[in-house]
Amino acid sequence: MAINKSILLIGLFCLALFVMSSEAADVVLLGPCDQFPDCNAACIAKGFQNGTCTKIGGGILGCYCATS
């Protein structure tokens, strides 16, 4: 019985984290900047406010679009 309550508690905790993280996200990764030479124009064309290339990791630049 205690195991079932623990699993339920962990599940609710994970759900709360998912909801909080999805609401906090104000940028969307469009893709690598080498595929979007004009990141800002690509983001605006897709309906976002603006876009910028930012280092993702390993030296790769990602085109991030602002949602607000």
PDB file of N, CA, C, O and CB in Angstrom:
ATOM      1  N   MET A   1       0.824  -1.195   0.000  1.00  0.00           N
ATOM      2  CA  MET A   1       0.000   0.000   0.000  1.00  0.00           C
ATOM      3  C   MET A   1       0.863   1.252   0.000  1.00  0.00           C
ATOM      4  O   MET A   1       0.552   2.223  -0.690  1.00  0.00           O
ATOM      5  CB  MET A   1      -0.935   0.002   1.202  1.00  0.00           C
ATOM      6  N   ALA A   2       1.948   1.235   0.771  1.00  0.00           N
ATOM      7  CA  ALA A   2       2.839   2.401   0.820  1.00  0.00           C
ATOM      8  C   ALA A   2       3.523   2.621  -0.518  1.00  0.00           C
ATOM      9  O   ALA A   2       3.813   3.756  -0.896  1.00  0.00           O
ATOM     10  CB  ALA A   2       3.890   2.230   1.922  1.00  0.00           C
ATOM     11  N   ILE A   3       3.782   1.524  -1.239  1.00  0.00           N
ATOM     12  CA  ILE A   3       4.417   1.646  -2.555  1.00  0.00           C
ATOM     13  C   ILE A   3       3.469   2.348  -3.528  1.00  0.00           C
ATOM     14  O   ILE A   3       3.911   3.188  -4.311  1.00  0.00           O
ATOM     15  CB  ILE A   3       4.821   0.250  -3.104  1.00  0.00           C
ATOM     16  N   ASN A   4       2.192   2.024  -3.493  1.00  0.00           N
ATOM     17  CA  ASN A   4       1.218   2.656  -4.378  1.00  0.00           C
ATOM     18  C   ASN A   4       1.123   4.156  -4.109  1.00  0.00           C
ATOM     19  O   ASN A   4       1.026   4.945  -5.048  1.00  0.00           O
ATOM     20  CB  ASN A   4      -0.156   2.001  -4.211  1.00  0.00           C
ATOM     21  N   LYS A   5       1.149   4.553  -2.850  1.00  0.00           N
ATOM     22  CA  LYS A   5       1.097   5.971  -2.502  1.00  0.00           C
ATOM     23  C   LYS A   5       2.359   6.683  -2.962  1.00  0.00           C
ATOM     24  O   LYS A   5       2.306   7.825  -3.418  1.00  0.00           O
ATOM     25  CB  LYS A   5       0.909   6.149  -0.992  1.00  0.00           C
ATOM     26  N   SER A   6       3.493   6.002  -2.839  1.00  0.00           N
ATOM     27  CA  SER A   6       4.762   6.592  -3.282  1.00  0.00           C
ATOM     28  C   SER A   6       4.764   6.789  -4.789  1.00  0.00           C
ATOM     29  O   SER A   6       5.207   7.827  -5.280  1.00  0.00           O
ATOM     30  CB  SER A   6       5.948   5.707  -2.863  1.00  0.00           C
ATOM     31  N   ILE A   7       4.275   5.805  -5.521  1.00  0.00           N
ATOM     32  CA  ILE A   7       4.213   5.916  -6.985  1.00  0.00           C
ATOM     33  C   ILE A   7       3.274   7.045  -7.387  1.00  0.00           C
ATOM     34  O   ILE A   7       3.584   7.816  -8.295  1.00  0.00           O
ATOM     35  CB  ILE A   7       3.749   4.582  -7.619  1.00  0.00           C
ATOM     36  N   LEU A   8       2.135   7.148  -6.724  1.00  0.00           N
ATOM     37  CA  LEU A   8       1.190   8.222  -7.010  1.00  0.00           C
ATOM     38  C   LEU A   8       1.814   9.583  -6.731  1.00  0.00           C
ATOM     39  O   LEU A   8       1.658  10.516  -7.519  1.00  0.00           O
ATOM     40  CB  LEU A   8      -0.085   8.047  -6.184  1.00  0.00           C
ATOM     41  N   LEU A   9       2.513   9.694  -5.621  1.00  0.00           N
ATOM     42  CA  LEU A   9       3.162  10.954  -5.264  1.00  0.00           C
ATOM     43  C   LEU A   9       4.231  11.327  -6.288  1.00  0.00           C
ATOM     44  O   LEU A   9       4.321  12.484  -6.699  1.00  0.00           O
ATOM     45  CB  LEU A   9       3.784  10.858  -3.863  1.00  0.00           C
ATOM     46  N   ILE A  10       5.032  10.362  -6.699  1.00  0.00           N
ATOM     47  CA  ILE A  10       6.064  10.624  -7.707  1.00  0.00           C
ATOM     48  C   ILE A  10       5.422  11.027  -9.032  1.00  0.00           C
ATOM     49  O   ILE A  10       5.901  11.946  -9.697  1.00  0.00           O
ATOM     50  CB  ILE A  10       6.962   9.382  -7.905  1.00  0.00           C
ATOM     51  N   GLY A  11       4.353  10.356  -9.415  1.00  0.00           N
ATOM     52  CA  GLY A  11       3.642  10.696 -10.651  1.00  0.00           C
ATOM     53  C   GLY A  11       3.086  12.113 -10.622  1.00  0.00           C
ATOM     54  O   GLY A  11       3.205  12.849 -11.602  1.00  0.00           O
ATOM     55  N   LEU A  12       2.489  12.494  -9.517  1.00  0.00           N
ATOM     56  CA  LEU A  12       1.952  13.857  -9.397  1.00  0.00           C
ATOM     57  C   LEU A  12       3.070  14.897  -9.414  1.00  0.00           C
ATOM     58  O   LEU A  12       2.912  15.970  -9.996  1.00  0.00           O
ATOM     59  CB  LEU A  12       1.131  13.996  -8.107  1.00  0.00           C
ATOM     60  N   PHE A  13       4.188  14.583  -8.783  1.00  0.00           N
ATOM     61  CA  PHE A  13       5.338  15.479  -8.787  1.00  0.00           C
ATOM     62  C   PHE A  13       5.850  15.684 -10.207  1.00  0.00           C
ATOM     63  O   PHE A  13       6.126  16.813 -10.610  1.00  0.00           O
ATOM     64  CB  PHE A  13       6.456  14.928  -7.890  1.00  0.00           C
ATOM     65  N   CYS A  14       5.977  14.595 -10.970  1.00  0.00           N
ATOM     66  CA  CYS A  14       6.444  14.692 -12.361  1.00  0.00           C
ATOM     67  C   CYS A  14       5.463  15.490 -13.212  1.00  0.00           C
ATOM     68  O   CYS A  14       5.881  16.291 -14.049  1.00  0.00           O
ATOM     69  CB  CYS A  14       6.640  13.290 -12.964  1.00  0.00           C
ATOM     70  N   LEU A  15       4.184  15.285 -13.011  1.00  0.00           N
ATOM     71  CA  LEU A  15       3.176  16.036 -13.749  1.00  0.00           C
ATOM     72  C   LEU A  15       3.266  17.524 -13.439  1.00  0.00           C
ATOM     73  O   LEU A  15       3.170  18.356 -14.341  1.00  0.00           O
ATOM     74  CB  LEU A  15       1.779  15.515 -13.421  1.00  0.00           C
ATOM     75  N   ALA A  16       3.449  17.858 -12.178  1.00  0.00           N
ATOM     76  CA  ALA A  16       3.582  19.269 -11.789  1.00  0.00           C
ATOM     77  C   ALA A  16       4.821  19.891 -12.422  1.00  0.00           C
ATOM     78  O   ALA A  16       4.774  21.028 -12.890  1.00  0.00           O
ATOM     79  CB  ALA A  16       3.648  19.405 -10.255  1.00  0.00           C
ATOM     80  N   LEU A  17       5.927  19.154 -12.439  1.00  0.00           N
ATOM     81  CA  LEU A  17       7.140  19.673 -13.086  1.00  0.00           C
ATOM     82  C   LEU A  17       6.921  19.903 -14.568  1.00  0.00           C
ATOM     83  O   LEU A  17       7.371  20.910 -15.113  1.00  0.00           O
ATOM     84  CB  LEU A  17       8.309  18.713 -12.881  1.00  0.00           C
ATOM     85  N   PHE A  18       6.233  18.979 -15.228  1.00  0.00           N
ATOM     86  CA  PHE A  18       5.960  19.118 -16.656  1.00  0.00           C
ATOM     87  C   PHE A  18       5.116  20.357 -16.934  1.00  0.00           C
ATOM     88  O   PHE A  18       5.417  21.118 -17.854  1.00  0.00           O
ATOM     89  CB  PHE A  18       5.254  17.870 -17.189  1.00  0.00           C
ATOM     90  N   VAL A  19       4.079  20.562 -16.160  1.00  0.00           N
ATOM     91  CA  VAL A  19       3.205  21.720 -16.369  1.00  0.00           C
ATOM     92  C   VAL A  19       3.966  23.020 -16.116  1.00  0.00           C
ATOM     93  O   VAL A  19       3.827  23.977 -16.877  1.00  0.00           O
ATOM     94  CB  VAL A  19       1.968  21.638 -15.449  1.00  0.00           C
ATOM     95  N   MET A  20       4.762  23.059 -15.060  1.00  0.00           N
ATOM     96  CA  MET A  20       5.516  24.273 -14.743  1.00  0.00           C
ATOM     97  C   MET A  20       6.554  24.566 -15.819  1.00  0.00           C
ATOM     98  O   MET A  20       6.740  25.725 -16.188  1.00  0.00           O
ATOM     99  CB  MET A  20       6.199  24.139 -13.375  1.00  0.00           C
ATOM    100  N   SER A  21       7.225  23.554 -16.324  1.00  0.00           N
ATOM    101  CA  SER A  21       8.265  23.780 -17.325  1.00  0.00           C
ATOM    102  C   SER A  21       7.666  24.182 -18.664  1.00  0.00           C
ATOM    103  O   SER A  21       8.275  24.973 -19.384  1.00  0.00           O
ATOM    104  CB  SER A  21       9.122  22.531 -17.493  1.00  0.00           C
ATOM    105  N   SER A  22       6.495  23.665 -19.023  1.00  0.00           N
ATOM    106  CA  SER A  22       5.897  24.023 -20.300  1.00  0.00           C
ATOM    107  C   SER A  22       5.363  25.455 -20.273  1.00  0.00           C
ATOM    108  O   SER A  22       5.357  26.129 -21.302  1.00  0.00           O
ATOM    109  CB  SER A  22       4.775  23.045 -20.654  1.00  0.00           C
ATOM    110  N   GLU A  23       4.917  25.922 -19.114  1.00  0.00           N
ATOM    111  CA  GLU A  23       4.440  27.296 -19.014  1.00  0.00           C
ATOM    112  C   GLU A  23       5.598  28.288 -18.972  1.00  0.00           C
ATOM    113  O   GLU A  23       5.455  29.429 -19.411  1.00  0.00           O
ATOM    114  CB  GLU A  23       3.567  27.461 -17.777  1.00  0.00           C
ATOM    115  N   ALA A  24       6.738  27.859 -18.448  1.00  0.00           N
ATOM    116  CA  ALA A  24       7.880  28.749 -18.314  1.00  0.00           C
ATOM    117  C   ALA A  24       8.642  28.921 -19.620  1.00  0.00           C
ATOM    118  O   ALA A  24       9.387  29.888 -19.777  1.00  0.00           O
ATOM    119  CB  ALA A  24       8.809  28.234 -17.251  1.00  0.00           C
ATOM    120  N   ALA A  25       8.467  28.005 -20.548  1.00  0.00           N
ATOM    121  CA  ALA A  25       9.208  28.072 -21.806  1.00  0.00           C
ATOM    122  C   ALA A  25       8.699  29.241 -22.645  1.00  0.00           C
ATOM    123  O   ALA A  25       7.519  29.302 -22.991  1.00  0.00           O
ATOM    124  CB  ALA A  25       9.080  26.742 -22.591  1.00  0.00           C
ATOM    125  N   ASP A  26       9.589  30.154 -22.963  1.00  0.00           N
ATOM    126  CA  ASP A  26       9.194  31.286 -23.792  1.00  0.00           C
ATOM    127  C   ASP A  26      10.000  31.317 -25.082  1.00  0.00           C
ATOM    128  O   ASP A  26       9.922  32.288 -25.835  1.00  0.00           O
ATOM    129  CB  ASP A  26       9.370  32.598 -23.027  1.00  0.00           C
ATOM    130  N   VAL A  27      10.773  30.266 -25.349  1.00  0.00           N
ATOM    131  CA  VAL A  27      11.503  30.142 -26.608  1.00  0.00           C
ATOM    132  C   VAL A  27      11.304  28.741 -27.161  1.00  0.00           C
ATOM    133  O   VAL A  27      11.081  27.785 -26.417  1.00  0.00           O
ATOM    134  CB  VAL A  27      13.013  30.447 -26.414  1.00  0.00           C
ATOM    135  N   VAL A  28      11.389  28.639 -28.485  1.00  0.00           N
ATOM    136  CA  VAL A  28      11.243  27.368 -29.176  1.00  0.00           C
ATOM    137  C   VAL A  28      12.459  27.193 -30.072  1.00  0.00           C
ATOM    138  O   VAL A  28      12.834  28.112 -30.801  1.00  0.00           O
ATOM    139  CB  VAL A  28       9.910  27.305 -29.998  1.00  0.00           C
ATOM    140  N   LEU A  29      13.071  26.022 -30.021  1.00  0.00           N
ATOM    141  CA  LEU A  29      14.209  25.733 -30.879  1.00  0.00           C
ATOM    142  C   LEU A  29      13.686  25.360 -32.255  1.00  0.00           C
ATOM    143  O   LEU A  29      12.990  24.357 -32.417  1.00  0.00           O
ATOM    144  CB  LEU A  29      15.093  24.596 -30.288  1.00  0.00           C
ATOM    145  N   LEU A  30      14.030  26.181 -33.252  1.00  0.00           N
ATOM    146  CA  LEU A  30      13.597  25.930 -34.624  1.00  0.00           C
ATOM    147  C   LEU A  30      14.496  24.898 -35.283  1.00  0.00           C
ATOM    148  O   LEU A  30      14.016  24.052 -36.038  1.00  0.00           O
ATOM    149  CB  LEU A  30      13.594  27.230 -35.439  1.00  0.00           C
ATOM    150  N   GLY A  31      15.783  24.954 -35.012  1.00  0.00           N
ATOM    151  CA  GLY A  31      16.739  24.010 -35.580  1.00  0.00           C
ATOM    152  C   GLY A  31      18.122  24.625 -35.601  1.00  0.00           C
ATOM    153  O   GLY A  31      18.321  25.720 -35.074  1.00  0.00           O
ATOM    154  N   PRO A  32      19.085  23.935 -36.204  1.00  0.00           N
ATOM    155  CA  PRO A  32      20.448  24.461 -36.285  1.00  0.00           C
ATOM    156  C   PRO A  32      20.497  25.723 -37.155  1.00  0.00           C
ATOM    157  O   PRO A  32      19.782  25.828 -38.152  1.00  0.00           O
ATOM    158  CB  PRO A  32      21.402  23.389 -36.848  1.00  0.00           C
ATOM    159  N   CYS A  33      21.338  26.664 -36.769  1.00  0.00           N
ATOM    160  CA  CYS A  33      21.421  27.926 -37.504  1.00  0.00           C
ATOM    161  C   CYS A  33      21.959  27.756 -38.923  1.00  0.00           C
ATOM    162  O   CYS A  33      21.698  28.596 -39.784  1.00  0.00           O
ATOM    163  CB  CYS A  33      22.292  28.896 -36.750  1.00  0.00           C
ATOM    164  N   ASP A  34      22.710  26.675 -39.179  1.00  0.00           N
ATOM    165  CA  ASP A  34      23.194  26.478 -40.546  1.00  0.00           C
ATOM    166  C   ASP A  34      22.052  26.127 -41.494  1.00  0.00           C
ATOM    167  O   ASP A  34      22.205  26.258 -42.709  1.00  0.00           O
ATOM    168  CB  ASP A  34      24.258  25.379 -40.580  1.00  0.00           C
ATOM    169  N   GLN A  35      20.910  25.683 -40.967  1.00  0.00           N
ATOM    170  CA  GLN A  35      19.730  25.439 -41.789  1.00  0.00           C
ATOM    171  C   GLN A  35      18.856  26.684 -41.914  1.00  0.00           C
ATOM    172  O   GLN A  35      17.994  26.753 -42.791  1.00  0.00           O
ATOM    173  CB  GLN A  35      18.918  24.295 -41.208  1.00  0.00           C
ATOM    174  N   PHE A  36      19.074  27.661 -41.044  1.00  0.00           N
ATOM    175  CA  PHE A  36      18.305  28.905 -41.041  1.00  0.00           C
ATOM    176  C   PHE A  36      19.284  30.081 -41.005  1.00  0.00           C
ATOM    177  O   PHE A  36      19.508  30.667 -39.946  1.00  0.00           O
ATOM    178  CB  PHE A  36      17.313  28.958 -39.821  1.00  0.00           C
ATOM    179  N   PRO A  37      19.876  30.434 -42.169  1.00  0.00           N
ATOM    180  CA  PRO A  37      20.881  31.505 -42.197  1.00  0.00           C
ATOM    181  C   PRO A  37      20.365  32.827 -41.637  1.00  0.00           C
ATOM    182  O   PRO A  37      21.112  33.558 -40.988  1.00  0.00           O
ATOM    183  CB  PRO A  37      21.361  31.719 -43.613  1.00  0.00           C
ATOM    184  N   ASP A  38      19.086  33.140 -41.884  1.00  0.00           N
ATOM    185  CA  ASP A  38      18.476  34.341 -41.303  1.00  0.00           C
ATOM    186  C   ASP A  38      17.448  33.876 -40.279  1.00  0.00           C
ATOM    187  O   ASP A  38      16.251  33.811 -40.558  1.00  0.00           O
ATOM    188  CB  ASP A  38      17.812  35.258 -42.412  1.00  0.00           C
ATOM    189  N   CYS A  39      17.938  33.559 -39.104  1.00  0.00           N
ATOM    190  CA  CYS A  39      17.105  32.990 -38.039  1.00  0.00           C
ATOM    191  C   CYS A  39      15.925  33.902 -37.696  1.00  0.00           C
ATOM    192  O   CYS A  39      14.798  33.429 -37.551  1.00  0.00           O
ATOM    193  CB  CYS A  39      17.950  32.740 -36.786  1.00  0.00           C
ATOM    194  N   ASN A  40      16.176  35.186 -37.567  1.00  0.00           N
ATOM    195  CA  ASN A  40      15.119  36.123 -37.193  1.00  0.00           C
ATOM    196  C   ASN A  40      13.988  36.114 -38.223  1.00  0.00           C
ATOM    197  O   ASN A  40      12.815  36.053 -37.855  1.00  0.00           O
ATOM    198  CB  ASN A  40      15.692  37.542 -37.047  1.00  0.00           C
ATOM    199  N   ALA A  41      14.335  36.173 -39.509  1.00  0.00           N
ATOM    200  CA  ALA A  41      13.319  36.176 -40.568  1.00  0.00           C
ATOM    201  C   ALA A  41      12.556  34.846 -40.596  1.00  0.00           C
ATOM    202  O   ALA A  41      11.347  34.830 -40.830  1.00  0.00           O
ATOM    203  CB  ALA A  41      13.975  36.442 -41.944  1.00  0.00           C
ATOM    204  N   ALA A  42      13.258  33.734 -40.358  1.00  0.00           N
ATOM    205  CA  ALA A  42      12.597  32.424 -40.348  1.00  0.00           C
ATOM    206  C   ALA A  42      11.582  32.334 -39.211  1.00  0.00           C
ATOM    207  O   ALA A  42      10.483  31.807 -39.388  1.00  0.00           O
ATOM    208  CB  ALA A  42      13.638  31.296 -40.217  1.00  0.00           C
ATOM    209  N   CYS A  43      11.956  32.848 -38.054  1.00  0.00           N
ATOM    210  CA  CYS A  43      11.039  32.817 -36.910  1.00  0.00           C
ATOM    211  C   CYS A  43       9.821  33.718 -37.144  1.00  0.00           C
ATOM    212  O   CYS A  43       8.691  33.330 -36.850  1.00  0.00           O
ATOM    213  CB  CYS A  43      11.773  33.250 -35.630  1.00  0.00           C
ATOM    214  N   ILE A  44      10.055  34.897 -37.665  1.00  0.00           N
ATOM    215  CA  ILE A  44       8.947  35.819 -37.943  1.00  0.00           C
ATOM    216  C   ILE A  44       8.006  35.216 -38.983  1.00  0.00           C
ATOM    217  O   ILE A  44       6.788  35.351 -38.869  1.00  0.00           O
ATOM    218  CB  ILE A  44       9.483  37.188 -38.434  1.00  0.00           C
ATOM    219  N   ALA A  45       8.565  34.549 -40.001  1.00  0.00           N
ATOM    220  CA  ALA A  45       7.748  33.915 -41.040  1.00  0.00           C
ATOM    221  C   ALA A  45       6.876  32.798 -40.470  1.00  0.00           C
ATOM    222  O   ALA A  45       5.810  32.503 -41.009  1.00  0.00           O
ATOM    223  CB  ALA A  45       8.642  33.360 -42.150  1.00  0.00           C
ATOM    224  N   LYS A  46       7.330  32.177 -39.380  1.00  0.00           N
ATOM    225  CA  LYS A  46       6.556  31.105 -38.743  1.00  0.00           C
ATOM    226  C   LYS A  46       5.612  31.626 -37.660  1.00  0.00           C
ATOM    227  O   LYS A  46       4.961  30.840 -36.971  1.00  0.00           O
ATOM    228  CB  LYS A  46       7.498  30.077 -38.143  1.00  0.00           C
ATOM    229  N   GLY A  47       5.538  32.956 -37.509  1.00  0.00           N
ATOM    230  CA  GLY A  47       4.580  33.545 -36.585  1.00  0.00           C
ATOM    231  C   GLY A  47       5.126  33.873 -35.206  1.00  0.00           C
ATOM    232  O   GLY A  47       4.363  34.240 -34.312  1.00  0.00           O
ATOM    233  N   PHE A  48       6.438  33.747 -35.017  1.00  0.00           N
ATOM    234  CA  PHE A  48       7.031  34.096 -33.731  1.00  0.00           C
ATOM    235  C   PHE A  48       7.407  35.572 -33.715  1.00  0.00           C
ATOM    236  O   PHE A  48       7.429  36.230 -34.755  1.00  0.00           O
ATOM    237  CB  PHE A  48       8.266  33.220 -33.442  1.00  0.00           C
ATOM    238  N   GLN A  49       7.703  36.081 -32.527  1.00  0.00           N
ATOM    239  CA  GLN A  49       8.017  37.501 -32.369  1.00  0.00           C
ATOM    240  C   GLN A  49       9.380  37.837 -32.962  1.00  0.00           C
ATOM    241  O   GLN A  49       9.513  38.843 -33.660  1.00  0.00           O
ATOM    242  CB  GLN A  49       7.981  37.892 -30.893  1.00  0.00           C
ATOM    243  N   ASN A  50      10.389  37.018 -32.699  1.00  0.00           N
ATOM    244  CA  ASN A  50      11.735  37.220 -33.249  1.00  0.00           C
ATOM    245  C   ASN A  50      12.532  35.940 -33.079  1.00  0.00           C
ATOM    246  O   ASN A  50      12.046  34.961 -32.513  1.00  0.00           O
ATOM    247  CB  ASN A  50      12.460  38.415 -32.557  1.00  0.00           C
ATOM    248  N   GLY A  51      13.765  35.960 -33.576  1.00  0.00           N
ATOM    249  CA  GLY A  51      14.620  34.786 -33.457  1.00  0.00           C
ATOM    250  C   GLY A  51      16.074  35.181 -33.326  1.00  0.00           C
ATOM    251  O   GLY A  51      16.489  36.249 -33.775  1.00  0.00           O
ATOM    252  N   THR A  52      16.842  34.304 -32.703  1.00  0.00           N
ATOM    253  CA  THR A  52      18.264  34.552 -32.533  1.00  0.00           C
ATOM    254  C   THR A  52      19.013  33.227 -32.470  1.00  0.00           C
ATOM    255  O   THR A  52      18.478  32.219 -32.009  1.00  0.00           O
ATOM    256  CB  THR A  52      18.526  35.388 -31.263  1.00  0.00           C
ATOM    257  N   CYS A  53      20.253  33.245 -32.938  1.00  0.00           N
ATOM    258  CA  CYS A  53      21.102  32.058 -32.866  1.00  0.00           C
ATOM    259  C   CYS A  53      21.849  32.064 -31.538  1.00  0.00           C
ATOM    260  O   CYS A  53      22.489  33.049 -31.171  1.00  0.00           O
ATOM    261  CB  CYS A  53      22.098  32.006 -34.063  1.00  0.00           C
ATOM    262  N   THR A  54      21.755  30.947 -30.829  1.00  0.00           N
ATOM    263  CA  THR A  54      22.390  30.798 -29.528  1.00  0.00           C
ATOM    264  C   THR A  54      23.080  29.446 -29.472  1.00  0.00           C
ATOM    265  O   THR A  54      22.592  28.467 -30.037  1.00  0.00           O
ATOM    266  CB  THR A  54      21.356  30.941 -28.379  1.00  0.00           C
ATOM    267  N   LYS A  55      24.212  29.397 -28.791  1.00  0.00           N
ATOM    268  CA  LYS A  55      24.973  28.156 -28.680  1.00  0.00           C
ATOM    269  C   LYS A  55      24.176  27.112 -27.907  1.00  0.00           C
ATOM    270  O   LYS A  55      23.732  27.365 -26.787  1.00  0.00           O
ATOM    271  CB  LYS A  55      26.329  28.409 -27.996  1.00  0.00           C
ATOM    272  N   ILE A  56      23.997  25.940 -28.509  1.00  0.00           N
ATOM    273  CA  ILE A  56      23.279  24.832 -27.879  1.00  0.00           C
ATOM    274  C   ILE A  56      24.250  24.006 -27.049  1.00  0.00           C
ATOM    275  O   ILE A  56      24.003  23.737 -25.874  1.00  0.00           O
ATOM    276  CB  ILE A  56      22.578  23.945 -28.943  1.00  0.00           C
ATOM    277  N   GLY A  57      25.321  23.619 -27.648  1.00  0.00           N
ATOM    278  CA  GLY A  57      26.315  22.762 -26.995  1.00  0.00           C
ATOM    279  C   GLY A  57      27.174  22.122 -28.062  1.00  0.00           C
ATOM    280  O   GLY A  57      26.729  21.921 -29.192  1.00  0.00           O
ATOM    281  N   GLY A  58      28.382  21.807 -27.711  1.00  0.00           N
ATOM    282  CA  GLY A  58      29.275  21.198 -28.684  1.00  0.00           C
ATOM    283  C   GLY A  58      29.614  22.124 -29.840  1.00  0.00           C
ATOM    284  O   GLY A  58      29.984  21.660 -30.918  1.00  0.00           O
ATOM    285  N   GLY A  59      29.491  23.424 -29.628  1.00  0.00           N
ATOM    286  CA  GLY A  59      29.808  24.386 -30.677  1.00  0.00           C
ATOM    287  C   GLY A  59      28.705  24.567 -31.699  1.00  0.00           C
ATOM    288  O   GLY A  59      28.898  25.297 -32.672  1.00  0.00           O
ATOM    289  N   ILE A  60      27.569  23.941 -31.520  1.00  0.00           N
ATOM    290  CA  ILE A  60      26.450  24.069 -32.465  1.00  0.00           C
ATOM    291  C   ILE A  60      25.598  25.278 -32.090  1.00  0.00           C
ATOM    292  O   ILE A  60      25.288  25.497 -30.920  1.00  0.00           O
ATOM    293  CB  ILE A  60      25.582  22.776 -32.479  1.00  0.00           C
ATOM    294  N   LEU A  61      25.229  26.050 -33.096  1.00  0.00           N
ATOM    295  CA  LEU A  61      24.336  27.192 -32.873  1.00  0.00           C
ATOM    296  C   LEU A  61      22.915  26.789 -33.229  1.00  0.00           C
ATOM    297  O   LEU A  61      22.676  26.201 -34.284  1.00  0.00           O
ATOM    298  CB  LEU A  61      24.781  28.429 -33.709  1.00  0.00           C
ATOM    299  N   GLY A  62      21.974  27.105 -32.349  1.00  0.00           N
ATOM    300  CA  GLY A  62      20.576  26.798 -32.598  1.00  0.00           C
ATOM    301  C   GLY A  62      19.769  28.066 -32.804  1.00  0.00           C
ATOM    302  O   GLY A  62      20.006  29.081 -32.148  1.00  0.00           O
ATOM    303  N   CYS A  63      18.818  28.001 -33.718  1.00  0.00           N
ATOM    304  CA  CYS A  63      17.923  29.133 -33.996  1.00  0.00           C
ATOM    305  C   CYS A  63      16.747  29.031 -33.026  1.00  0.00           C
ATOM    306  O   CYS A  63      15.909  28.136 -33.133  1.00  0.00           O
ATOM    307  CB  CYS A  63      17.428  29.135 -35.507  1.00  0.00           C
ATOM    308  N   TYR A  64      16.704  29.968 -32.078  1.00  0.00           N
ATOM    309  CA  TYR A  64      15.634  30.012 -31.083  1.00  0.00           C
ATOM    310  C   TYR A  64      14.641  31.113 -31.428  1.00  0.00           C
ATOM    311  O   TYR A  64      15.033  32.242 -31.724  1.00  0.00           O
ATOM    312  CB  TYR A  64      16.210  30.232 -29.669  1.00  0.00           C
ATOM    313  N   CYS A  65      13.356  30.778 -31.390  1.00  0.00           N
ATOM    314  CA  CYS A  65      12.297  31.736 -31.673  1.00  0.00           C
ATOM    315  C   CYS A  65      11.590  32.104 -30.370  1.00  0.00           C
ATOM    316  O   CYS A  65      11.279  31.236 -29.554  1.00  0.00           O
ATOM    317  CB  CYS A  65      11.289  31.160 -32.705  1.00  0.00           C
ATOM    318  N   ALA A  66      11.342  33.394 -30.184  1.00  0.00           N
ATOM    319  CA  ALA A  66      10.648  33.870 -28.990  1.00  0.00           C
ATOM    320  C   ALA A  66       9.150  33.774 -29.190  1.00  0.00           C
ATOM    321  O   ALA A  66       8.623  34.202 -30.216  1.00  0.00           O
ATOM    322  CB  ALA A  66      11.051  35.316 -28.659  1.00  0.00           C
ATOM    323  N   THR A  67       8.452  33.200 -28.189  1.00  0.00           N
ATOM    324  CA  THR A  67       6.999  33.048 -28.273  1.00  0.00           C
ATOM    325  C   THR A  67       6.263  34.225 -27.657  1.00  0.00           C
ATOM    326  O   THR A  67       5.063  34.389 -27.877  1.00  0.00           O
ATOM    327  CB  THR A  67       6.569  31.766 -27.592  1.00  0.00           C
ATOM    328  N   SER A  68       6.967  35.047 -26.887  1.00  0.00           N
ATOM    329  CA  SER A  68       6.297  36.208 -26.288  1.00  0.00           C
ATOM    330  C   SER A  68       7.225  37.395 -26.267  1.00  0.00           C
ATOM    331  O   SER A  68       6.844  38.469 -25.800  1.00  0.00           O
ATOM    332  CB  SER A  68       5.815  35.894 -24.868  1.00  0.00           C
TER     333      SER A  68
END
